[in-house]
């Protein structure tokens, strides 16, 4: 079972969604407060299972409505995804993957793990 791990940073809070094996499968932006970070987690849990897929690595890819996962290639030529909420805000991003099927597996892992993942807060 997956879990959201909240971390305190120099400028606020961020979370990592970890799969059951402990691998990080998605990361958030830095939020200014714990409450905002928890809202981000709720947004990922709500949007990931219903998000459409927009494959931007394919020429003339069809644009899809939010919420959506966007698959793209970064400057290093690796495949990445970002999850956008209904309002178009990016709520989670992936690491780089060498192969597109691995990136797509990452998306499926987020869909599966985000729904009922436990939330682990930083120790004071």
TORDO-984082 format. One record per residue (C-alpha): residue in one letter; x negated, y, z; residue number from 0. Coordinates in Angstrom, 1 decimal, always signed. Example, Ala and Ser with C-alpha at 12.3 -4.5 7.8 and 13.67 -1.06 7.14 Angstrom:
<pts>
<pt><resn>A</resn><u>-12.3</u><v>-4.5</v><w>+7.8</w><resi>0</resi></pt>
<pt><resn>S</resn><u>-13.7</u><v>-1.1</v><w>+7.1</w><resi>1</resi></pt>
</pts>
This chain:
<pts>
<pt><resn>X</resn><u>+0.0</u><v>+0.0</v><w>+0.0</w><resi>0</resi></pt>
<pt><resn>X</resn><u>-1.3</u><v>+3.5</v><w>-0.9</w><resi>1</resi></pt>
<pt><resn>X</resn><u>-1.8</u><v>+6.4</v><w>+1.4</w><resi>2</resi></pt>
<pt><resn>X</resn><u>-2.2</u><v>+10.2</v><w>+1.2</w><resi>3</resi></pt>
<pt><resn>X</resn><u>-5.3</u><v>+11.3</v><w>+3.1</w><resi>4</resi></pt>
<pt><resn>X</resn><u>-5.2</u><v>+15.0</v><w>+4.0</w><resi>5</resi></pt>
<pt><resn>X</resn><u>-8.6</u><v>+16.7</v><w>+4.4</w><resi>6</resi></pt>
<pt><resn>X</resn><u>-9.5</u><v>+20.0</v><w>+5.9</w><resi>7</resi></pt>
<pt><resn>X</resn><u>-11.7</u><v>+22.1</v><w>+3.6</w><resi>8</resi></pt>
<pt><resn>X</resn><u>-13.5</u><v>+25.4</v><w>+4.1</w><resi>9</resi></pt>
<pt><resn>X</resn><u>-10.5</u><v>+27.2</v><w>+2.5</w><resi>10</resi></pt>
<pt><resn>X</resn><u>-7.5</u><v>+25.1</v><w>+3.5</w><resi>11</resi></pt>
<pt><resn>X</resn><u>-6.2</u><v>+21.6</v><w>+3.0</w><resi>12</resi></pt>
<pt><resn>X</resn><u>-6.2</u><v>+19.0</v><w>+0.1</w><resi>13</resi></pt>
<pt><resn>X</resn><u>-5.1</u><v>+15.5</v><w>-0.2</w><resi>14</resi></pt>
<pt><resn>X</resn><u>-6.3</u><v>+12.3</v><w>-2.0</w><resi>15</resi></pt>
<pt><resn>X</resn><u>-3.9</u><v>+9.6</v><w>-3.0</w><resi>16</resi></pt>
<pt><resn>X</resn><u>-5.7</u><v>+6.3</v><w>-2.3</w><resi>17</resi></pt>
<pt><resn>X</resn><u>-4.6</u><v>+2.9</v><w>-3.6</w><resi>18</resi></pt>
<pt><resn>X</resn><u>-4.3</u><v>-0.1</v><w>-1.4</w><resi>19</resi></pt>
<pt><resn>X</resn><u>-8.0</u><v>-1.0</v><w>-2.2</w><resi>20</resi></pt>
<pt><resn>X</resn><u>-9.1</u><v>+2.4</v><w>-0.9</w><resi>21</resi></pt>
<pt><resn>X</resn><u>-9.9</u><v>+3.8</v><w>-4.3</w><resi>22</resi></pt>
<pt><resn>X</resn><u>-9.0</u><v>+7.5</v><w>-4.8</w><resi>23</resi></pt>
<pt><resn>X</resn><u>-6.5</u><v>+7.6</v><w>-7.7</w><resi>24</resi></pt>
<pt><resn>X</resn><u>-5.4</u><v>+11.3</v><w>-7.6</w><resi>25</resi></pt>
<pt><resn>X</resn><u>-6.5</u><v>+14.5</v><w>-5.9</w><resi>26</resi></pt>
<pt><resn>X</resn><u>-4.7</u><v>+17.7</v><w>-5.2</w><resi>27</resi></pt>
<pt><resn>X</resn><u>-5.7</u><v>+21.4</v><w>-5.3</w><resi>28</resi></pt>
<pt><resn>X</resn><u>-6.7</u><v>+23.1</v><w>-2.1</w><resi>29</resi></pt>
<pt><resn>X</resn><u>-3.6</u><v>+24.5</v><w>-0.2</w><resi>30</resi></pt>
<pt><resn>X</resn><u>-3.8</u><v>+27.4</v><w>+2.2</w><resi>31</resi></pt>
<pt><resn>X</resn><u>-1.8</u><v>+25.6</v><w>+4.9</w><resi>32</resi></pt>
<pt><resn>X</resn><u>-1.0</u><v>+22.1</v><w>+6.2</w><resi>33</resi></pt>
<pt><resn>X</resn><u>+2.7</u><v>+22.7</v><w>+5.4</w><resi>34</resi></pt>
<pt><resn>X</resn><u>+1.9</u><v>+23.6</v><w>+1.8</w><resi>35</resi></pt>
<pt><resn>X</resn><u>-0.3</u><v>+20.5</v><w>+1.5</w><resi>36</resi></pt>
<pt><resn>X</resn><u>+2.5</u><v>+18.3</v><w>+2.8</w><resi>37</resi></pt>
<pt><resn>X</resn><u>+4.9</u><v>+19.9</v><w>+0.3</w><resi>38</resi></pt>
<pt><resn>X</resn><u>+2.4</u><v>+19.0</v><w>-2.4</w><resi>39</resi></pt>
<pt><resn>X</resn><u>+2.5</u><v>+15.3</v><w>-1.2</w><resi>40</resi></pt>
<pt><resn>X</resn><u>+6.3</u><v>+15.3</v><w>-1.2</w><resi>41</resi></pt>
<pt><resn>X</resn><u>+6.2</u><v>+16.7</v><w>-4.8</w><resi>42</resi></pt>
<pt><resn>X</resn><u>+3.9</u><v>+13.9</v><w>-6.0</w><resi>43</resi></pt>
<pt><resn>X</resn><u>+6.0</u><v>+11.3</v><w>-4.3</w><resi>44</resi></pt>
<pt><resn>X</resn><u>+9.2</u><v>+12.7</v><w>-6.0</w><resi>45</resi></pt>
<pt><resn>X</resn><u>+7.8</u><v>+13.4</v><w>-9.4</w><resi>46</resi></pt>
<pt><resn>X</resn><u>+5.3</u><v>+10.6</v><w>-10.1</w><resi>47</resi></pt>
<pt><resn>X</resn><u>+7.9</u><v>+7.8</v><w>-10.5</w><resi>48</resi></pt>
<pt><resn>X</resn><u>+10.0</u><v>+9.8</v><w>-12.9</w><resi>49</resi></pt>
<pt><resn>X</resn><u>+7.3</u><v>+11.6</v><w>-14.8</w><resi>50</resi></pt>
<pt><resn>X</resn><u>+7.1</u><v>+11.2</v><w>-18.6</w><resi>51</resi></pt>
<pt><resn>X</resn><u>+3.8</u><v>+10.6</v><w>-20.4</w><resi>52</resi></pt>
<pt><resn>X</resn><u>+2.3</u><v>+13.1</v><w>-22.8</w><resi>53</resi></pt>
<pt><resn>X</resn><u>-0.8</u><v>+11.7</v><w>-24.5</w><resi>54</resi></pt>
<pt><resn>X</resn><u>-2.8</u><v>+14.7</v><w>-25.6</w><resi>55</resi></pt>
<pt><resn>X</resn><u>-5.6</u><v>+12.5</v><w>-27.0</w><resi>56</resi></pt>
<pt><resn>X</resn><u>-3.4</u><v>+11.6</v><w>-30.0</w><resi>57</resi></pt>
<pt><resn>X</resn><u>-3.2</u><v>+14.1</v><w>-32.9</w><resi>58</resi></pt>
<pt><resn>X</resn><u>+0.3</u><v>+15.7</v><w>-33.2</w><resi>59</resi></pt>
<pt><resn>X</resn><u>+1.3</u><v>+14.2</v><w>-29.8</w><resi>60</resi></pt>
<pt><resn>X</resn><u>+4.9</u><v>+14.8</v><w>-28.9</w><resi>61</resi></pt>
<pt><resn>X</resn><u>+5.4</u><v>+17.4</v><w>-26.2</w><resi>62</resi></pt>
<pt><resn>X</resn><u>+7.5</u><v>+16.1</v><w>-23.3</w><resi>63</resi></pt>
<pt><resn>X</resn><u>+9.4</u><v>+18.0</v><w>-20.6</w><resi>64</resi></pt>
<pt><resn>X</resn><u>+8.2</u><v>+18.2</v><w>-17.0</w><resi>65</resi></pt>
<pt><resn>X</resn><u>+7.7</u><v>+16.4</v><w>-14.7</w><resi>66</resi></pt>
<pt><resn>X</resn><u>+5.0</u><v>+14.6</v><w>-16.7</w><resi>67</resi></pt>
<pt><resn>X</resn><u>+1.6</u><v>+13.0</v><w>-16.7</w><resi>68</resi></pt>
<pt><resn>X</resn><u>-0.7</u><v>+14.6</v><w>-19.3</w><resi>69</resi></pt>
<pt><resn>X</resn><u>-3.5</u><v>+12.4</v><w>-20.6</w><resi>70</resi></pt>
<pt><resn>X</resn><u>-6.5</u><v>+14.3</v><w>-22.1</w><resi>71</resi></pt>
<pt><resn>X</resn><u>-10.2</u><v>+14.1</v><w>-22.7</w><resi>72</resi></pt>
<pt><resn>X</resn><u>-12.6</u><v>+16.3</v><w>-20.7</w><resi>73</resi></pt>
<pt><resn>X</resn><u>-15.8</u><v>+18.0</v><w>-22.0</w><resi>74</resi></pt>
<pt><resn>X</resn><u>-17.8</u><v>+14.9</v><w>-21.2</w><resi>75</resi></pt>
<pt><resn>X</resn><u>-15.5</u><v>+12.8</v><w>-23.4</w><resi>76</resi></pt>
<pt><resn>X</resn><u>-13.9</u><v>+11.0</v><w>-20.5</w><resi>77</resi></pt>
<pt><resn>X</resn><u>-10.1</u><v>+10.4</v><w>-20.1</w><resi>78</resi></pt>
<pt><resn>X</resn><u>-8.3</u><v>+12.1</v><w>-17.3</w><resi>79</resi></pt>
<pt><resn>X</resn><u>-4.7</u><v>+12.7</v><w>-16.3</w><resi>80</resi></pt>
<pt><resn>X</resn><u>-2.9</u><v>+15.5</v><w>-14.5</w><resi>81</resi></pt>
<pt><resn>X</resn><u>+0.6</u><v>+15.3</v><w>-13.0</w><resi>82</resi></pt>
<pt><resn>X</resn><u>+2.8</u><v>+18.3</v><w>-13.5</w><resi>83</resi></pt>
<pt><resn>X</resn><u>+5.9</u><v>+19.0</v><w>-11.4</w><resi>84</resi></pt>
<pt><resn>X</resn><u>+9.3</u><v>+20.0</v><w>-12.8</w><resi>85</resi></pt>
<pt><resn>X</resn><u>+8.2</u><v>+23.7</v><w>-12.6</w><resi>86</resi></pt>
<pt><resn>X</resn><u>+5.0</u><v>+23.0</v><w>-14.6</w><resi>87</resi></pt>
<pt><resn>X</resn><u>+2.6</u><v>+23.3</v><w>-11.7</w><resi>88</resi></pt>
<pt><resn>X</resn><u>-0.3</u><v>+20.8</v><w>-11.6</w><resi>89</resi></pt>
<pt><resn>X</resn><u>+0.2</u><v>+18.8</v><w>-8.4</w><resi>90</resi></pt>
<pt><resn>X</resn><u>-2.5</u><v>+16.0</v><w>-8.8</w><resi>91</resi></pt>
<pt><resn>X</resn><u>-5.4</u><v>+15.2</v><w>-11.0</w><resi>92</resi></pt>
<pt><resn>X</resn><u>-7.5</u><v>+12.2</v><w>-11.7</w><resi>93</resi></pt>
<pt><resn>X</resn><u>-11.2</u><v>+11.4</v><w>-11.9</w><resi>94</resi></pt>
<pt><resn>X</resn><u>-12.7</u><v>+10.8</v><w>-15.3</w><resi>95</resi></pt>
<pt><resn>X</resn><u>-12.3</u><v>+7.3</v><w>-16.9</w><resi>96</resi></pt>
<pt><resn>X</resn><u>-14.6</u><v>+5.9</v><w>-19.6</w><resi>97</resi></pt>
<pt><resn>X</resn><u>-11.7</u><v>+4.1</v><w>-21.3</w><resi>98</resi></pt>
<pt><resn>X</resn><u>-8.1</u><v>+5.2</v><w>-22.0</w><resi>99</resi></pt>
<pt><resn>X</resn><u>-6.5</u><v>+2.0</v><w>-20.8</w><resi>100</resi></pt>
<pt><resn>X</resn><u>-8.2</u><v>+2.5</v><w>-17.4</w><resi>101</resi></pt>
<pt><resn>X</resn><u>-6.7</u><v>+6.1</v><w>-17.3</w><resi>102</resi></pt>
<pt><resn>X</resn><u>-3.3</u><v>+4.7</v><w>-18.1</w><resi>103</resi></pt>
<pt><resn>X</resn><u>-3.7</u><v>+2.1</v><w>-15.3</w><resi>104</resi></pt>
<pt><resn>X</resn><u>-4.5</u><v>+5.0</v><w>-13.0</w><resi>105</resi></pt>
<pt><resn>X</resn><u>-1.2</u><v>+6.7</v><w>-13.9</w><resi>106</resi></pt>
<pt><resn>X</resn><u>+0.7</u><v>+3.4</v><w>-13.2</w><resi>107</resi></pt>
<pt><resn>X</resn><u>-1.1</u><v>+3.2</v><w>-9.8</w><resi>108</resi></pt>
<pt><resn>X</resn><u>+0.0</u><v>+6.7</v><w>-8.9</w><resi>109</resi></pt>
<pt><resn>X</resn><u>+3.6</u><v>+5.9</v><w>-9.9</w><resi>110</resi></pt>
<pt><resn>X</resn><u>+3.5</u><v>+2.8</v><w>-7.7</w><resi>111</resi></pt>
<pt><resn>X</resn><u>+1.5</u><v>+4.1</v><w>-4.7</w><resi>112</resi></pt>
<pt><resn>X</resn><u>+3.0</u><v>+7.6</v><w>-4.3</w><resi>113</resi></pt>
<pt><resn>X</resn><u>+6.5</u><v>+6.5</v><w>-3.5</w><resi>114</resi></pt>
<pt><resn>X</resn><u>+6.1</u><v>+5.1</v><w>+0.0</w><resi>115</resi></pt>
<pt><resn>X</resn><u>+2.5</u><v>+6.0</v><w>+0.8</w><resi>116</resi></pt>
<pt><resn>X</resn><u>+1.7</u><v>+6.8</v><w>+4.4</w><resi>117</resi></pt>
<pt><resn>X</resn><u>+0.3</u><v>+10.3</v><w>+5.2</w><resi>118</resi></pt>
<pt><resn>X</resn><u>-2.9</u><v>+10.4</v><w>+7.1</w><resi>119</resi></pt>
<pt><resn>X</resn><u>-3.7</u><v>+13.7</v><w>+8.7</w><resi>120</resi></pt>
<pt><resn>X</resn><u>-7.2</u><v>+14.9</v><w>+9.7</w><resi>121</resi></pt>
<pt><resn>X</resn><u>-8.2</u><v>+14.4</v><w>+13.3</w><resi>122</resi></pt>
<pt><resn>X</resn><u>-8.6</u><v>+17.6</v><w>+15.2</w><resi>123</resi></pt>
</pts>
